[in-house]
Amino acid sequence: MSALAPPPDAVSSAASVPPVASHDVLIVGGGLVGASLAIALDRIGVDVGLLEAAPPGALPAVFDERNLSFAEATVHALSALDVLPRLRAPTGAIARIHISRRGDFGRIALNAVDYGRAAFGRVVVARDFGDALEAKLQTLTALRRYRPARFLGFDDAAESTRDGARIVRAQGADGVFALRAKLVVAADGTASAVRDALGIASDTHDYRQTLFVARLLCERAPDGTAYERLTDHGPTALLPRGDGHYGAIHGVARDEADAVAALDDAAYVERLQQAFGWRVGRMLSVGPRSAYPIARVLAREIVAPRAAAIGNAAQTLHPIGAQGFNLGLRDALTLAECIAESRDDPGADASLARYTQRRREDRERTVAFSDGLARATSNSEPLMRPLRSLGLFALDRDDALRARLVAGAMGYRGDVPALCRAEVA
């Protein structure tokens, strides 16, 4: 049984619990994307409830030592939402991007100044970002937070949504309770219980890779270059943090993961050095490591009657190219704009249809980019090597292709939410 799945007795005992409160929008999940949506909706005066698994004083597990690469569009939006100014730790500017593949010729080298920017984006530690989001959430006096609370399901009586709302059942510290909302938003991650309860099917592709994430100290301090070194078993990336360390991401084949996890720090650093090379000099020491199995999970629909899915509940991507959170934030901001246009009824069919239509191009192109890059670069077939080398060589010399790649990396695909654009930030 999933950690988010309700025990059978809790579901049956909740069937007749009357709603304790009503909201225009109920967000299930207080992680990166769910919290961001709550802030965006509060900014425009929407009545919001936020159902969170973590108790007061604790951050969701997603706010760990992972390093988040914020695209320029994301930086604009989170600045406008008054979240980035609340970061306590320094961020690292991504002024250059260097992409290569072990064993292949060619490479891609991008410099932000060539595109009139000081940086393509910034590197933020997830835990620091969680603290900043929490600091902002605490200023929202109209937001109603239910925590710790666990989503149990929908009230069968409201399943048809004919009364203009959904009834959500939840398990809190004091027992089962119910909430009424005109729109329910699934922001509860890859294994979304809300998505499952809505009957939205999803497609999964297991990349058979595990990513190890850690803080890395090197002989050469970060200079604003983000490196992505691709191999048969996944990427090895070094992201320039603001504290003089790199955020190291190392992909390994799933069947090697246990052996890699068992390495002591010195042996792990040596493995990283062999996988990445010497562009940052000698690697000196590594912090605590976390491991994450990698799979793509793609919801077949992102809306249902009076419900919408955002972030990892809508699509979980391979982290290659650092697209996941940036795409999820654009989900949240686009949904907020659609809600703002339908203030009387945020869950109206027309509003959800606009959300679906506006997200289509960005979602399809970003998923295709992430998945295509992950599959092509990890393909060890001998015939792929010259094709990849030719592709890298051509991309590094074709201004139009490079500009398209840069625009996507900075978060400008499809219908871009207003807060992502500099003139509104």
PyMOL commands that set and color helices and strands:
alter all, ss='L'
color gray80, all
select helices_A, chain A and resi 8-13+32-43+72-80+84-86+112-115+126-137+156-158+193-197+254-261+265-276+311-313+324-341+349-377+384-397+399-409+418-420+422-424
alter helices_A, ss='H'
color red, helices_A
select strands_A, chain A and resi 19-28+48-51+67-71+92-94+96-101+107-111+121-125+144-146+149-154+166-172+175-186+202-218+225-231+234-240+246-253+283-286+290-299+303-304+307-309+315-316
alter strands_A, ss='S'
color yellow, strands_A
deselect
rebuild
show_as cartoon
